[in-house]
């Protein structure tokens, strides 16, 4: 018989396709987050064994149990949040406003006094990732400027900047942690693991884009100016 129709809900929420090169980059970030979570399950067990006190040990064991049990939910939430934010940043989702609005904390479903604490943790996470891969991010800014048809490198328009990844991680932790102390442990520990992985991940994305023939924006502008000078 004829294929069953696609539900309208799916059509409403399906994001417009990203450029293939950017989609591949997003896939690398997703893989890094999944790997970071898996490594954290192992590292939390080791940390619990050497914990200074019972309270700390229980917090680490509790966080390990929750993350291990809900690893698939963590990955799914991270992926969905990252996809939505990247699509918004690129301006593909309906109702998109300025790019600066998408890392605002109003967009998060945080409640009570957890909001400030989680914001601090996420900001720290973005800084930590940036600290480990400052050069790689700067290089990626140039390549993605070309992919997104920007005239020049604009770090705040990079849809894979550390703040966007930090937000996706916070949402993923929210999805698996029932208690504030568990959330705090997971943001810190998964964040640390992800920060170490992102240098290699950003570097791999840059290599992919280079192999795909993408010229970084700063280089493209220099070449354009050079050819204009030769024609003059």
Beta strands, then each sheet from edge to edge (+ up, - down):
end
